[in-house]
Amino acid sequence: MEAIFHAPKRRPRVYEAFEAPLPVPFGTDSGLERVEIYKAEIINQHVIVRDSEHIQALYGRGYFGKGVLSRSRPAHSLSKRWEYVSDKCLPVISLEKYQKHVRWARSALLAQGLDEDVISQVLSELTHPIQPDLQEHHGEVSSEEIQEPGASRAPSSHQDHPMEDAFTEQDCEDSEPSKAKRPRRQGDHRYDPLAELYPEEPEQLDPNVLARIKCKRHDDWIVHCGCRVDESELIRGASVSASQACAASIAHGYVLVEEPDEDDDDGESDQNDRKCRLVCRINPFSMIEYLQLSYEEAFFLLYALGCLSVYSDGKHLTILQVWELFRSTQPSFDTTYAAYHYFRSKGWVPKSGVKYGSDFVLYWKGPPFYHASYSVAVERVNESYQGAGLRPFSWRSLAALSRTTANVSKELMLCYVIVPSDVQPLSSPELLRQVKVQEIIVSRWISSRERAEQEDI
């Protein structure tokens, strides 16, 4: 029986334009267009992308990965309400949410083995109210308005970086524009393109001071991420105490906390009608949005597109090392990657189908434009379509999967990865050239519908 192709179901409201996917290198080496290389790290067996510009590029051009703090698109924001304080735009959060961040900060410090007295001193310094310049107040704005490229008051970094990263302690300090634009040597020569032009600066940095300074952009230690160190941070870090160093390491940006007005002493008034005042405080516990790639997505970017570099413990991994690492961590990786590569080459966007009981769900163009059309179960067989299945199907389990797929308006697809007997196991990605893929659409036979069609005839 020939399978009938059904057009993908388009989403009713789409507020973005389709951007061309990442470039595929082709041609001779001399004629290749320059491909930007993005960086990913393997942390606790997860592939994480930290750089905000890389996150926007990978998800915006191909919809690779998902935000660790978001449902899909990496768009986590500390608050939906933002207000201008002087020339800075700060997030507004409730008092309950701020107290929750304080509790999280206390738990993080307790996990580091610090004493209660030190922790209390650190949190007291962090949660102390700050008096910003309130002479100019421009009202509140939403996060959507801030992210627009044409916004005159919003900094240009909002479009590429999370909003909670855009306003940090360094931004509140007065600095000359000429010094900010002057190219400078960063802390670690391995990540600095200006290393040859400014070879003298890193030797002046004290490693002990760098070990106590945390990067405000990447939520990591300066010695690890290699970002530029502000001179004020070096001066303050040279004489900082143990508790102050700990406080500086977890402080991240400023927030406006909604607190009850002290003048409003009427306790019988409705809580919604009570007046609140905004108090500027340091955010004691920051949550930065990262992009998490599946093993199949990471290896496709590395092997097929050649636009990703994977690091583990600071060491760059080759393609073969990544292949062996992923196979050892996920035994079925070679089979699922063959299916992923096949569907990506056909123009589909495969995403994890674990919530539907399958390996992948297929989107046409991307999740923002169409609903998923197929739920894919991947199986590995030989030339005779025999072999130990990744998930041994019984009639009951197959019927249950088919029913679940139909209930979410998708079609069930069985994807058979045909691996020749002489190339098993797939010890190298080059052996994927000998692998074939065959897909079969599974449809339920409904007796009532069959009888109705016979009566029409």
N, C-alpha and C positions, 0 to 999 in steps of 0.2 A: 504494500500500500504506500503510495507516494505521500510524503509529508507536505502539508499545506503551510506556506509561510504567511504569518500574520504580521502586519505592519506594527511597529512599536507604538505604544500608547503614549502620546505626547502629554506632558504636564500642562495644566491649564494656564498657570501664571509663571512666566519665565522672565526674570529681570536682569539677565546678563546675556552677552553676546558670546558666540562660540569662537574661541581662540584656537589658532592652529596648534596642533600637538607638537611635542618636542621634535627637533629635526633628526632625520635618519641619515647618517653619513653614507656617502656613496661616491663612486668615481675613484680617480687616482689620488695619491697622497698630496700631490701638488695642487690638485683642484678642489680639495675638500674645504668646505666652509668651516670657519672656526666654531667649534662646539663648546659651549660653556660647561665646565665640570662642576658638579654639585657635590657636597660632602655629606656623608652619612656615617654614623657611628653605631657600633654594636654594643649595647649596654644591656646586661642581664638577658642575653639571647634575644633582644629586640633591636630592630634597625630604626634608629632615631635620626631625624634631621633637625638641627637646632637653629641654623641661620634663618632669620625671618625672610630674607630675600629668596633663599633657596626654597623655602616652604611655599611661598607664593608662586614661584615658577613651576615647581613640580606638580602642585595641585591645580594651578590655573591652566597648565598646558598638558593635559592628559589625565587629570584627576587621579593622580597617584597618591596612595596613602590616605590617612585620616588624622584629624587632630586628636591628641591624647585627652583633651579636655572638652571636645566637641563631639557631636554625633557623627559628623562626616567632615564637612568643610572646617579647616582650622580657623575658626572665627571667634574664639573665646575672648570675652571682654570682662574686665573686672566689674563694670557697671554699665547700665544702659543710659544713665543720666550723667552728663558732664557739665561743669560750670567753669566759666572763666574767672580766674583770680589774677588780677593785673594782666599780664600778657601770657599767662599759663592757663591751660585747660586741664582741670583735675576731675577725677571720677568721684561721684557722690555715692556713698554706701550707708546702710543703716547701722545703728549702734550694735544691734545683735550680730550683724555680719562681721563688724570690726572685732567684737569680743570673741567671735569664733576664730578669727585669724590670730588673735592673741593666744588663745588656747592651743592652736596648732603650733605656734612659735614656741610655746612652753614645752610641748611634747617633743618638738625637734631638739630643743636644747637638753631636755632630760635624756633623750636617746644618745646624746654625745657624752654623757657621763658628768655633766657639770653639777655643781652644788646648787642647792636651793637659794642660798644667799646671792650667788653670782647671777643666777637666772632672774631673781627678783630685781636686782640692780639693772640688768640688761633691759628687761621689759619696762622698768620704770623710766629709763632713758628713752626708750623707743616710743612709748605711748604718751610722752609728755606733749601737751598742745604746743603748736607752733603758730607764731603770729606772722602770716604773710602780708604782703602789701595789698590791702583791700580798697585802694583808692579808686581803681577802675573795675567795675563789675558789669559784665556784658550779658548777664542772664544765662540761662541754661540752654544747652544744645544736646541733641541726641548723638549717639555714636555713629549713626548713618550719615548725619550731616558733617561730622568731623572727617570722615573717611573720604568724602568727595574730593576729587583732585582740584576742583575750583574754589574750595573754601579758602577765604583770605586769611582767617585767623588761625587755622589749623596748620601745624608744622607739616612740612613735606614728608617727614618720616612716618606719618600716620598710615599712609597707604601701604607701606612695606613692613612695618613693625607693629607688634601689638601695642594697644594704646597705653597699657600700663607700663610699657618700656619707654614711652616717648617723653615722660616727664620724670626725671630722676633728680637726685640731689645735685648732680653736676650741672643740670640745666638751671637750677635756682641760683647758682653762683654767677657773679658778674665776670664776664670774660670779654676780651677784645675780639672783634670779628677777624682781624688780621691774624691773630694767633690761632684761632680755631681753624682757619683755612690753610694755615701753613703746614706742608707735609712734614710729618715727624716719624721717627723710627718707633716701631711698636716694641713690646716687651720681649717677644720671642722671635728670633730671626727665621724660624721655620715657617711662620705664617705671615711674614712681612715682605711685601714686594719692594720696599725701599731699603732693604738691608745693605745693599752696596753703596747707596748714597749717604746713609747715616750710620757708619759702622761704629761711631764712638759712643753713642748714647746708651746702649744696654749695659756697658761696663760700669756706668755710674749708678745703676739700680742695685739696691741691696736685696739679695734673694730672701732674707728673713722678713723684710718689709713686704715684698710681693706675696709671700706665703700667707699674709694676713689680710690681703685686699681681695675683694670679690668683684667680679665684673658685673656691672649693672645691666648690661645688654643681654648677656647669655646666661645669667644666673650660674656662673661657674667661676672658679678661681682664675685670677689673671695669669698665673703661671701656666694654666692649662689651655685657655682659649687664645691667648696671645694678643689681646686687644691693647690699645694705647692706655697708658696710665696717666691720669691727670696729676699735675704737680702738687695741687693741694692735697690729693690723696697720699702722695709720697711723704709730704711734710707731716700730715696728721698721723700716717701709719708709722713713722719713725718713733714717735713718742706715745703711741697708743698703749693703753693697758690691756690686760687680758680680757676683761669684761667689755671694754670699748671695742676691741678688735672683733669680739664675738657679735657685738651689736651691729657693727658696720657690715659684717658678713651677711646678716639676714635682713637688714633694712633694704627696702626696695621702693623708692618713689614715695609720693605723697598722695593722700586721699582726704576728701572732705567727709567727715562723719556727721550724720544727722543725730543730734543730741537734743533732749528736751530742754526747752528754755527754762532757766532758773526762775524767771519772773512769773512763769505760769504755775502757780501753786495750787490751782483748783484741781484736786485729785478726782472730783466727781465728773469732770468734763469728759466727753468722748475722746477716746485715744486718737481717733482720726482727725479730730478738730484741735488737738493740742499743738501749740506752736513749737517749732523746732529751729534750732540754730545750727549752722555748719561750722564745725571745728576742724581745722587743718591738723592732721597728724601723719606720722610716718607709718606706712604699711608694714607691719612686722613680719608678715608671711606672704611672700609673693608666689604666684602660680603663673608660670610662663607656658604658653602654648607651643608644643612641639609637634612635628609630623612623624607619625609612625608608619613605616612601610612594611608590607608583608614580605616574606622571603621571595615570593615570585615577582613582586613589583620591583624590589631592590635588584634582583639579578637581571631582570629585563632591562632596567636602566643601565646596569653595568655592562652586560654582555651584548645585548641587541642594539642599544642606542649609544653606548659608550659615553654617557654624560654623567656618570656617578662614580665617585671614589668612596670606598668603604674602608673604615678604620676600626681597629680593635686594640684597646689599650694604647692608643697613640701610634700604632704601627699600621702602615698602609698594606692592605691585603690584595693579592693578585686575584685574577678571575678564578683560577684553579683552587686557590685557598678558600675563596668564598664559596665555591661549589662544594668542596669537601666539608666545610663547616656547616653549611645549610643541610647537606645530606645527613650528617651525623646528628644534627639537632632535630630534624624533621625527616623521618625515614622515607616518606612518600614524596619528598620534594622534587626529585627528578621527574616523576610522573605528572604531578600537578603543574610543574613549570612548563612541561611540554604542551599541556593543554592551554595554559595561560598564554604562552608565546603564540600558539596557533590562533587563538581568538583575538589577541591584540593585532596580529598581522591582518586579520579580516576586518578591522575597524571597530570591533566591539571593545567595551571597557569592562573587564571582569573585576568584580568585587567579591569579598568573602560572602558565602552563602550559608554560614554556620547557623544563623537564626532560622533558616528554612530547611535545615537538615541536609544540605548539599555542600559541594565544594565551592562553587562560584554561582553568582548571578550575573547576567550579561545586560549591560546598558548600551543603547545605541547613542553615540556621541558623548554621553556623560550623564551622571545622575541628575544634574539640574534641568535637563531638557526632556528626558523620557523616563518613564517607569521601566523597571527591569522586565525584560521580555522572557528570559529563560532562566530556569534553575538547573544547574549542570552538576551531574554526578560523574566523577572521573573514575575510570576503571583501566587497569593495565592488563593487557593480554599479549599473546604471541601471535604468529601468523595464522594459527588455526582458531583464533579467538578463544583461547583457553589460558588459564593461569589463575593464580591465587588472587582473588579480588581484594581491593583495598577495603571494601565494606561488603562482606558476603550478603547478598540480597536473598531474602526469602519472599514467597508470594505475599505474605502479610506485610513485611517491611516495605516492599515495593509499592503495594497498594496504599499504605499509609503515606509514603512520600509523594505518590501521585495525587492523593487527595489533598494533602497539605499544599502542594504546588498549585492545584486548581483553585483552592480557596483564596489564594493571594493573587489570583489573575495572572498566573504565569504558566509556561509550558515546561514540562520535564524533559530534559535532554540527557541522554546517556552518552558520554564522550569516551570512546575507547582509544587508548594510547597503545598502538601496536609496536612492540619492541621486538626486533629479530632476536632469535635465540643466541646468535653468535656475538651479540654486543651487550649481553647482560653480564654484570650490572653496568649501568651507565656511569662509569668512573670518570668521564670527562665530558664537558659540555659539547665538544666537537662531535661526539657520537649522536647528538640530537639530529644530525643531518639524515641519519638512517631510520629515524622514527616516523611513523605515519599516524595520522589521527582520523578517526571515523566517528561521526556523530549520528545519533538516532533519536528521533522525537518519539516520546512515549505519550499516548493518548488513552484516556479512559473510555471504555465502552459502556454506554448508558442504555439500558434496555428500553426504558420508556421513550427515549429519543429515537431509538431504532424502530420501534413499533409505529411511532408517529410518522416517520419517513415512509414506511411501507404502506400506511394507510393513504398517504398523499398520492403514492403511485397507483 
